[in-house]
Amino acid sequence: MLKKVIFTTILFFIFSNLLMAQNDLQFYIRSAKENSPLIKDNKNQKEATRMEVERLKAMYVSPQAGVTANYLLAPVLSQDNGKTALQLNPVNPQKYIGYDVSANNGGLYQGLIGISQPLFGRQKLDVLADQATISRQIYDNTIRLTEHDIEKIVTDQYILCLQNSRQADFVGGYIQLLEEQQQVVTKLVNASILKLSDLSLLNIELQTQVIARKALDAAYRSSLLDLNVLSGISDTTLHTLPDIALTISPEVNGSSFVSKFDLDKSALNAQQRVFELKYKPLVSVFANSGLSAVNTSTLYRRFGVNAGVSLAWTLYDGKQKKISRERTNILLKSSDAYKETFLRQNEVRKNRYAVELQNTAERISLVDEQLMEYDKLLANYKQQLLTGQISVIDYVNTLKNAMALQRELLLLQTNSQLIINNHNYWNW
């Protein structure tokens, strides 16, 4: 029986540790990335861009083949020799009602197989492929930025969950301490050392903290559900989150954020090169073979073949190319200005977080020292309470002050983790 109990206990701790490991910070970050619709969309857009390059390759390099078929019937009412008759294929009528036979010959019978091959299209394809490559790089960079944003947002929410959990545990410890003092005060009241009002005061404080504990438990559950929403998780189970201790990341040279501005410049230059493709001559050769006739009587003799060269070349369009280049240069200057401004602001931002973190660390140190003094004072008060030298109200007030200071320490520690997370987000 004892072995079975030991075995069950071991299994319980193993599964508890596994469950906790599955719901740590990295689990939520990984889930948020996997479930992010923005990341999925950018991956799909990147793949679609790759397929667009394949389509452009077929358009500018590969031959095009197709079938053309036309049938046109244009009958006339002939009135030659005083007789009115319907003629489908009139042969030199002198007097008739209908379309001009010299324009349509009475009809068209056509069935052709044609093929065309663009020439000198490789250069245009290379320009378009470069633009597509930059687009894919932009999608990749957007994915990286989105993942980085997810890491910060999820970590912030995780820290807030830990704060609610720690506050609930802290109040739970306070309740346990009050319950212990309640037993002591009850004995002292029974021994007529303390008054019944002292016990009532302690009971009121205990009830107040029990209510506060329930509110904090509800806040923790709510914040945990918000964390699940951010991570795209449908689980509503109440988990105990393992603690984290973030540290300042090493200082980086430059910033990964500026890659967006560099890619924007590359995209503008690529867009200008694509615009200037319209000023390149478009040359292609074509050929077709099949039937083309206007009279059914000679239909069997109207099979043939033709071939030719097609040229399209824009020579002048009101200096649009020059205007477009000037416009692109202006936009490039804007991108440089955004980049320089971001780098300046980011240094100030990181320095601000470093100062805030130092100030918070100093406050934590001072609060720790003050709490040590409270521990000594409460130990003395506890001894004096047992002998009736101090009132319960003095002890409770001192205990409440110590608990408020302990709560302030908890908030400072949480704020310190949030500052580190903000610093690390921008120091990237």
URSULQUI-V204842 format. One record per residue. N is the residue number from 1. RES is the residue in one letter. PHI is phi as a letter, one per 40 degrees, with the letter a starting at -180 (none if undefined). OMEGA is omega in whole degrees, 0 to 359 (999 if undefined). D_FIRST is the distance of its C-alpha to the first C-alpha in whole Angstrom. Layout:
n=N res=RES phi=PHI omega=OMEGA d_first=D_FIRST
n=N res=RES phi=PHI omega=OMEGA d_first=D_FIRST
This chain:
n=1 res=M phi=none omega=180 d_first=0
n=2 res=L phi=c omega=179 d_first=4
n=3 res=K phi=c omega=180 d_first=5
n=4 res=K phi=c omega=179 d_first=5
n=5 res=V phi=c omega=179 d_first=6
n=6 res=I phi=c omega=180 d_first=9
n=7 res=F phi=c omega=179 d_first=10
n=8 res=T phi=c omega=179 d_first=11
n=9 res=T phi=c omega=179 d_first=12
n=10 res=I phi=c omega=179 d_first=14
n=11 res=L phi=c omega=181 d_first=15
n=12 res=F phi=c omega=180 d_first=17
n=13 res=F phi=c omega=179 d_first=19
n=14 res=I phi=c omega=181 d_first=20
n=15 res=F phi=c omega=178 d_first=21
n=16 res=S phi=c omega=179 d_first=23
n=17 res=N phi=c omega=178 d_first=25
n=18 res=L phi=c omega=180 d_first=26
n=19 res=L phi=c omega=179 d_first=27
n=20 res=M phi=c omega=179 d_first=29
n=21 res=A phi=c omega=180 d_first=30
n=22 res=Q phi=c omega=185 d_first=32
n=23 res=N phi=b omega=175 d_first=33
n=24 res=D phi=c omega=184 d_first=35
n=25 res=L phi=c omega=182 d_first=39
n=26 res=Q phi=c omega=177 d_first=40
n=27 res=F phi=c omega=181 d_first=38
n=28 res=Y phi=c omega=178 d_first=40
n=29 res=I phi=c omega=180 d_first=43
n=30 res=R phi=c omega=180 d_first=42
n=31 res=S phi=c omega=180 d_first=42
n=32 res=A phi=c omega=178 d_first=45
n=33 res=K phi=c omega=182 d_first=47
n=34 res=E phi=c omega=185 d_first=46
n=35 res=N phi=c omega=183 d_first=46
n=36 res=S phi=c omega=178 d_first=50
n=37 res=P phi=c omega=180 d_first=53
n=38 res=L phi=c omega=178 d_first=55
n=39 res=I phi=c omega=179 d_first=54
n=40 res=K phi=c omega=180 d_first=54
n=41 res=D phi=c omega=180 d_first=57
n=42 res=N phi=c omega=175 d_first=58
n=43 res=K phi=c omega=178 d_first=57
n=44 res=N phi=c omega=179 d_first=58
n=45 res=Q phi=c omega=178 d_first=62
n=46 res=K phi=c omega=179 d_first=62
n=47 res=E phi=c omega=178 d_first=61
n=48 res=A phi=c omega=178 d_first=64
n=49 res=T phi=c omega=177 d_first=66
n=50 res=R phi=c omega=179 d_first=66
n=51 res=M phi=c omega=177 d_first=67
n=52 res=E phi=c omega=177 d_first=70
n=53 res=V phi=c omega=177 d_first=71
n=54 res=E phi=c omega=178 d_first=71
n=55 res=R phi=c omega=179 d_first=73
n=56 res=L phi=c omega=177 d_first=75
n=57 res=K phi=c omega=178 d_first=76
n=58 res=A phi=c omega=183 d_first=77
n=59 res=M phi=c omega=188 d_first=79
n=60 res=Y phi=c omega=185 d_first=81
n=61 res=V phi=b omega=187 d_first=81
n=62 res=S phi=c omega=176 d_first=80
n=63 res=P phi=c omega=178 d_first=83
n=64 res=Q phi=b omega=180 d_first=83
n=65 res=A phi=b omega=180 d_first=84
n=66 res=G phi=a omega=181 d_first=85
n=67 res=V phi=b omega=176 d_first=87
n=68 res=T phi=b omega=179 d_first=90
n=69 res=A phi=b omega=179 d_first=91
n=70 res=N phi=b omega=174 d_first=94
n=71 res=Y phi=b omega=182 d_first=96
n=72 res=L phi=b omega=179 d_first=99
n=73 res=L phi=b omega=181 d_first=101
n=74 res=A phi=b omega=182 d_first=104
n=75 res=P phi=c omega=177 d_first=107
n=76 res=V phi=b omega=173 d_first=110
n=77 res=L phi=c omega=181 d_first=113
n=78 res=S phi=c omega=180 d_first=116
n=79 res=Q phi=b omega=178 d_first=120
n=80 res=D phi=c omega=176 d_first=122
n=81 res=N phi=f omega=177 d_first=125
n=82 res=G phi=g omega=180 d_first=125
n=83 res=K phi=b omega=177 d_first=121
n=84 res=T phi=b omega=182 d_first=118
n=85 res=A phi=a omega=177 d_first=115
n=86 res=L phi=c omega=180 d_first=112
n=87 res=Q phi=b omega=180 d_first=111
n=88 res=L phi=c omega=179 d_first=108
n=89 res=N phi=b omega=183 d_first=109
n=90 res=P phi=c omega=178 d_first=113
n=91 res=V phi=b omega=179 d_first=115
n=92 res=N phi=f omega=176 d_first=117
n=93 res=P phi=c omega=181 d_first=118
n=94 res=Q phi=c omega=182 d_first=121
n=95 res=K phi=b omega=183 d_first=120
n=96 res=Y phi=a omega=175 d_first=116
n=97 res=I phi=b omega=181 d_first=114
n=98 res=G phi=i omega=178 d_first=110
n=99 res=Y phi=c omega=178 d_first=109
n=100 res=D phi=c omega=184 d_first=111
n=101 res=V phi=c omega=178 d_first=111
n=102 res=S phi=c omega=180 d_first=112
n=103 res=A phi=c omega=184 d_first=108
n=104 res=N phi=b omega=178 d_first=106
n=105 res=N phi=f omega=175 d_first=108
n=106 res=G phi=g omega=179 d_first=107
n=107 res=G phi=i omega=179 d_first=103
n=108 res=L phi=a omega=179 d_first=101
n=109 res=Y phi=b omega=188 d_first=99
n=110 res=Q phi=a omega=174 d_first=96
n=111 res=G phi=a omega=189 d_first=93
n=112 res=L phi=b omega=169 d_first=92
n=113 res=I phi=b omega=184 d_first=90
n=114 res=G phi=b omega=178 d_first=90
n=115 res=I phi=a omega=178 d_first=88
n=116 res=S phi=b omega=182 d_first=88
n=117 res=Q phi=b omega=177 d_first=87
n=118 res=P phi=c omega=178 d_first=86
n=119 res=L phi=b omega=176 d_first=88
n=120 res=F phi=f omega=181 d_first=87
n=121 res=G phi=c omega=183 d_first=84
n=122 res=R phi=c omega=180 d_first=81
n=123 res=Q phi=c omega=178 d_first=83
n=124 res=K phi=c omega=179 d_first=82
n=125 res=L phi=c omega=180 d_first=78
n=126 res=D phi=c omega=179 d_first=77
n=127 res=V phi=c omega=180 d_first=78
n=128 res=L phi=c omega=178 d_first=76
n=129 res=A phi=c omega=176 d_first=73
n=130 res=D phi=c omega=178 d_first=73
n=131 res=Q phi=c omega=179 d_first=73
n=132 res=A phi=c omega=178 d_first=70
n=133 res=T phi=c omega=178 d_first=68
n=134 res=I phi=c omega=177 d_first=69
n=135 res=S phi=c omega=178 d_first=67
n=136 res=R phi=c omega=177 d_first=64
n=137 res=Q phi=c omega=177 d_first=64
n=138 res=I phi=c omega=178 d_first=64
n=139 res=Y phi=c omega=177 d_first=61
n=140 res=D phi=c omega=181 d_first=59
n=141 res=N phi=c omega=177 d_first=60
n=142 res=T phi=c omega=177 d_first=59
n=143 res=I phi=c omega=179 d_first=56
n=144 res=R phi=c omega=180 d_first=56
n=145 res=L phi=c omega=179 d_first=57
n=146 res=T phi=c omega=178 d_first=55
n=147 res=E phi=c omega=179 d_first=51
n=148 res=H phi=c omega=176 d_first=52
n=149 res=D phi=c omega=180 d_first=53
n=150 res=I phi=c omega=180 d_first=50
n=151 res=E phi=d omega=180 d_first=48
n=152 res=K phi=c omega=185 d_first=50
n=153 res=I phi=c omega=181 d_first=49
n=154 res=V phi=c omega=179 d_first=45
n=155 res=T phi=c omega=176 d_first=45
n=156 res=D phi=d omega=181 d_first=47
n=157 res=Q phi=c omega=178 d_first=45
n=158 res=Y phi=c omega=179 d_first=42
n=159 res=I phi=c omega=178 d_first=43
n=160 res=L phi=c omega=175 d_first=44
n=161 res=C phi=c omega=179 d_first=40
n=162 res=L phi=c omega=178 d_first=39
n=163 res=Q phi=c omega=179 d_first=41
n=164 res=N phi=c omega=180 d_first=40
n=165 res=S phi=c omega=179 d_first=37
n=166 res=R phi=c omega=178 d_first=37
n=167 res=Q phi=c omega=178 d_first=40
n=168 res=A phi=c omega=178 d_first=37
n=169 res=D phi=c omega=180 d_first=34
n=170 res=F phi=c omega=178 d_first=37
n=171 res=V phi=c omega=177 d_first=38
n=172 res=G phi=c omega=176 d_first=34
n=173 res=G phi=c omega=177 d_first=34
n=174 res=Y phi=c omega=178 d_first=38
n=175 res=I phi=c omega=179 d_first=36
n=176 res=Q phi=c omega=178 d_first=33
n=177 res=L phi=c omega=179 d_first=36
n=178 res=L phi=c omega=178 d_first=38
n=179 res=E phi=c omega=177 d_first=35
n=180 res=E phi=c omega=179 d_first=35
n=181 res=Q phi=c omega=178 d_first=39
n=182 res=Q phi=c omega=179 d_first=39
n=183 res=Q phi=c omega=180 d_first=37
n=184 res=V phi=c omega=182 d_first=39
n=185 res=V phi=c omega=178 d_first=42
n=186 res=T phi=d omega=178 d_first=41
n=187 res=K phi=c omega=180 d_first=41
n=188 res=L phi=c omega=176 d_first=44
n=189 res=V phi=c omega=178 d_first=46
n=190 res=N phi=c omega=180 d_first=44
n=191 res=A phi=c omega=179 d_first=46
n=192 res=S phi=g omega=176 d_first=49
n=193 res=I phi=c omega=178 d_first=49
n=194 res=L phi=b omega=181 d_first=49
n=195 res=K phi=c omega=180 d_first=50
n=196 res=L phi=c omega=178 d_first=49
n=197 res=S phi=c omega=177 d_first=50
n=198 res=D phi=c omega=179 d_first=48
n=199 res=L phi=c omega=179 d_first=45
n=200 res=S phi=c omega=179 d_first=46
n=201 res=L phi=c omega=179 d_first=47
n=202 res=L phi=c omega=179 d_first=44
n=203 res=N phi=c omega=179 d_first=43
n=204 res=I phi=c omega=179 d_first=45
n=205 res=E phi=c omega=179 d_first=44
n=206 res=L phi=c omega=179 d_first=41
n=207 res=Q phi=c omega=179 d_first=41
n=208 res=T phi=c omega=181 d_first=44
n=209 res=Q phi=c omega=176 d_first=41
n=210 res=V phi=c omega=177 d_first=38
n=211 res=I phi=c omega=179 d_first=41
n=212 res=A phi=c omega=179 d_first=42
n=213 res=R phi=c omega=179 d_first=38
n=214 res=K phi=c omega=179 d_first=38
n=215 res=A phi=c omega=180 d_first=41
n=216 res=L phi=c omega=175 d_first=40
n=217 res=D phi=c omega=178 d_first=37
n=218 res=A phi=c omega=178 d_first=39
n=219 res=A phi=c omega=179 d_first=41
n=220 res=Y phi=c omega=179 d_first=39
n=221 res=R phi=c omega=180 d_first=38
n=222 res=S phi=c omega=180 d_first=41
n=223 res=S phi=c omega=177 d_first=42
n=224 res=L phi=c omega=176 d_first=39
n=225 res=L phi=c omega=176 d_first=40
n=226 res=D phi=c omega=177 d_first=44
n=227 res=L phi=c omega=177 d_first=42
n=228 res=N phi=c omega=179 d_first=41
n=229 res=V phi=c omega=179 d_first=44
n=230 res=L phi=d omega=183 d_first=46
n=231 res=S phi=c omega=181 d_first=43
n=232 res=G phi=g omega=183 d_first=44
n=233 res=I phi=b omega=181 d_first=40
n=234 res=S phi=c omega=182 d_first=40
n=235 res=D phi=c omega=177 d_first=36
n=236 res=T phi=b omega=180 d_first=36
n=237 res=T phi=c omega=179 d_first=32
n=238 res=L phi=c omega=181 d_first=32
n=239 res=H phi=b omega=170 d_first=31
n=240 res=T phi=c omega=185 d_first=31
n=241 res=L phi=c omega=175 d_first=33
n=242 res=P phi=c omega=183 d_first=33
n=243 res=D phi=c omega=176 d_first=36
n=244 res=I phi=b omega=177 d_first=39
n=245 res=A phi=b omega=181 d_first=42
n=246 res=L phi=c omega=177 d_first=45
n=247 res=T phi=b omega=180 d_first=47
n=248 res=I phi=c omega=178 d_first=51
n=249 res=S phi=c omega=179 d_first=52
n=250 res=P phi=d omega=181 d_first=55
n=251 res=E phi=c omega=181 d_first=58
n=252 res=V phi=b omega=175 d_first=60
n=253 res=N phi=c omega=183 d_first=63
n=254 res=G phi=g omega=180 d_first=65
n=255 res=S phi=a omega=177 d_first=62
n=256 res=S phi=c omega=179 d_first=61
n=257 res=F phi=c omega=185 d_first=62
n=258 res=V phi=c omega=178 d_first=66
n=259 res=S phi=d omega=177 d_first=65
n=260 res=K phi=c omega=181 d_first=66
n=261 res=F phi=c omega=178 d_first=69
n=262 res=D phi=c omega=179 d_first=70
n=263 res=L phi=c omega=176 d_first=69
n=264 res=D phi=c omega=178 d_first=71
n=265 res=K phi=c omega=179 d_first=74
n=266 res=S phi=c omega=179 d_first=73
n=267 res=A phi=c omega=178 d_first=73
n=268 res=L phi=c omega=179 d_first=76
n=269 res=N phi=c omega=179 d_first=78
n=270 res=A phi=c omega=178 d_first=77
n=271 res=Q phi=c omega=178 d_first=78
n=272 res=Q phi=c omega=179 d_first=81
n=273 res=R phi=c omega=177 d_first=81
n=274 res=V phi=c omega=179 d_first=81
n=275 res=F phi=c omega=183 d_first=83
n=276 res=E phi=c omega=176 d_first=86
n=277 res=L phi=c omega=181 d_first=85
n=278 res=K phi=c omega=179 d_first=87
n=279 res=Y phi=c omega=174 d_first=90
n=280 res=K phi=c omega=178 d_first=90
n=281 res=P phi=c omega=178 d_first=92
n=282 res=L phi=b omega=185 d_first=90
n=283 res=V phi=b omega=176 d_first=91
n=284 res=S phi=a omega=174 d_first=90
n=285 res=V phi=b omega=182 d_first=92
n=286 res=F phi=a omega=176 d_first=92
n=287 res=A phi=a omega=174 d_first=93
n=288 res=N phi=a omega=182 d_first=93
n=289 res=S phi=a omega=179 d_first=95
n=290 res=G phi=i omega=184 d_first=95
n=291 res=L phi=b omega=175 d_first=98
n=292 res=S phi=a omega=185 d_first=100
n=293 res=A phi=a omega=178 d_first=102
n=294 res=V phi=b omega=183 d_first=104
n=295 res=N phi=a omega=183 d_first=106
n=296 res=T phi=c omega=182 d_first=105
n=297 res=S phi=c omega=180 d_first=108
n=298 res=T phi=b omega=187 d_first=107
n=299 res=L phi=d omega=187 d_first=104
n=300 res=Y phi=c omega=182 d_first=103
n=301 res=R phi=b omega=186 d_first=105
n=302 res=R phi=b omega=171 d_first=103
n=303 res=F phi=c omega=182 d_first=100
n=304 res=G phi=a omega=183 d_first=100
n=305 res=V phi=a omega=172 d_first=98
n=306 res=N phi=a omega=181 d_first=98
n=307 res=A phi=a omega=181 d_first=97
n=308 res=G phi=a omega=179 d_first=97
n=309 res=V phi=b omega=179 d_first=96
n=310 res=S phi=b omega=180 d_first=94
n=311 res=L phi=b omega=173 d_first=95
n=312 res=A phi=b omega=187 d_first=93
n=313 res=W phi=a omega=177 d_first=94
n=314 res=T phi=c omega=182 d_first=94
n=315 res=L phi=c omega=181 d_first=97
n=316 res=Y phi=a omega=179 d_first=97
n=317 res=D phi=a omega=178 d_first=95
n=318 res=G phi=g omega=177 d_first=97
n=319 res=K phi=g omega=180 d_first=95
n=320 res=Q phi=c omega=180 d_first=91
n=321 res=K phi=c omega=179 d_first=90
n=322 res=K phi=c omega=180 d_first=91
n=323 res=I phi=c omega=181 d_first=90
n=324 res=S phi=c omega=178 d_first=87
n=325 res=R phi=c omega=178 d_first=86
n=326 res=E phi=c omega=178 d_first=87
n=327 res=R phi=c omega=180 d_first=85
n=328 res=T phi=c omega=179 d_first=82
n=329 res=N phi=c omega=178 d_first=83
n=330 res=I phi=c omega=180 d_first=83
n=331 res=L phi=c omega=177 d_first=79
n=332 res=L phi=c omega=177 d_first=79
n=333 res=K phi=c omega=178 d_first=80
n=334 res=S phi=c omega=179 d_first=78
n=335 res=S phi=c omega=178 d_first=75
n=336 res=D phi=c omega=180 d_first=75
n=337 res=A phi=c omega=177 d_first=76
n=338 res=Y phi=c omega=181 d_first=72
n=339 res=K phi=c omega=181 d_first=71
n=340 res=E phi=c omega=179 d_first=73
n=341 res=T phi=c omega=180 d_first=72
n=342 res=F phi=c omega=182 d_first=68
n=343 res=L phi=c omega=178 d_first=68
n=344 res=R phi=c omega=181 d_first=70
n=345 res=Q phi=c omega=183 d_first=68
n=346 res=N phi=c omega=177 d_first=64
n=347 res=E phi=c omega=178 d_first=65
n=348 res=V phi=c omega=181 d_first=66
n=349 res=R phi=c omega=181 d_first=63
n=350 res=K phi=c omega=178 d_first=61
n=351 res=N phi=c omega=179 d_first=62
n=352 res=R phi=c omega=179 d_first=62
n=353 res=Y phi=c omega=179 d_first=58
n=354 res=A phi=c omega=179 d_first=58
n=355 res=V phi=c omega=179 d_first=60
n=356 res=E phi=c omega=180 d_first=58
n=357 res=L phi=c omega=179 d_first=55
n=358 res=Q phi=c omega=179 d_first=56
n=359 res=N phi=c omega=179 d_first=57
n=360 res=T phi=c omega=179 d_first=54
n=361 res=A phi=c omega=178 d_first=52
n=362 res=E phi=c omega=179 d_first=55
n=363 res=R phi=c omega=178 d_first=54
n=364 res=I phi=c omega=180 d_first=50
n=365 res=S phi=c omega=179 d_first=51
n=366 res=L phi=c omega=179 d_first=53
n=367 res=V phi=c omega=177 d_first=50
n=368 res=D phi=d omega=180 d_first=48
n=369 res=E phi=c omega=180 d_first=50
n=370 res=Q phi=c omega=178 d_first=51
n=371 res=L phi=c omega=177 d_first=47
n=372 res=M phi=c omega=177 d_first=47
n=373 res=E phi=c omega=177 d_first=49
n=374 res=Y phi=c omega=179 d_first=48
n=375 res=D phi=c omega=179 d_first=45
n=376 res=K phi=c omega=181 d_first=47
n=377 res=L phi=c omega=181 d_first=49
n=378 res=L phi=c omega=177 d_first=45
n=379 res=A phi=c omega=177 d_first=44
n=380 res=N phi=c omega=180 d_first=47
n=381 res=Y phi=c omega=181 d_first=47
n=382 res=K phi=c omega=178 d_first=44
n=383 res=Q phi=c omega=179 d_first=45
n=384 res=Q phi=c omega=178 d_first=48
n=385 res=L phi=c omega=181 d_first=47
n=386 res=L phi=c omega=181 d_first=45
n=387 res=T phi=b omega=177 d_first=48
n=388 res=G phi=g omega=182 d_first=50
n=389 res=Q phi=c omega=176 d_first=52
n=390 res=I phi=b omega=180 d_first=52
n=391 res=S phi=c omega=178 d_first=51
n=392 res=V phi=c omega=181 d_first=48
n=393 res=I phi=c omega=177 d_first=51
n=394 res=D phi=c omega=180 d_first=51
n=395 res=Y phi=c omega=182 d_first=48
n=396 res=V phi=c omega=180 d_first=47
n=397 res=N phi=c omega=178 d_first=50
n=398 res=T phi=c omega=179 d_first=49
n=399 res=L phi=c omega=178 d_first=46
n=400 res=K phi=c omega=177 d_first=47
n=401 res=N phi=c omega=178 d_first=49
n=402 res=A phi=c omega=179 d_first=47
n=403 res=M phi=c omega=178 d_first=44
n=404 res=A phi=c omega=178 d_first=47
n=405 res=L phi=c omega=177 d_first=48
n=406 res=Q phi=c omega=177 d_first=44
n=407 res=R phi=c omega=177 d_first=45
n=408 res=E phi=c omega=177 d_first=48
n=409 res=L phi=c omega=179 d_first=46
n=410 res=L phi=c omega=179 d_first=44
n=411 res=L phi=c omega=177 d_first=47
n=412 res=L phi=c omega=178 d_first=49
n=413 res=Q phi=c omega=177 d_first=46
n=414 res=T phi=c omega=180 d_first=46
n=415 res=N phi=c omega=177 d_first=49
n=416 res=S phi=c omega=178 d_first=49
n=417 res=Q phi=c omega=178 d_first=47
n=418 res=L phi=c omega=178 d_first=49
n=419 res=I phi=c omega=179 d_first=52
n=420 res=I phi=c omega=180 d_first=51
n=421 res=N phi=c omega=177 d_first=50
n=422 res=N phi=c omega=179 d_first=54
n=423 res=H phi=c omega=181 d_first=55
n=424 res=N phi=c omega=178 d_first=53
n=425 res=Y phi=c omega=181 d_first=54
n=426 res=W phi=c omega=177 d_first=58
n=427 res=N phi=c omega=189 d_first=57
n=428 res=W phi=a omega=999 d_first=57
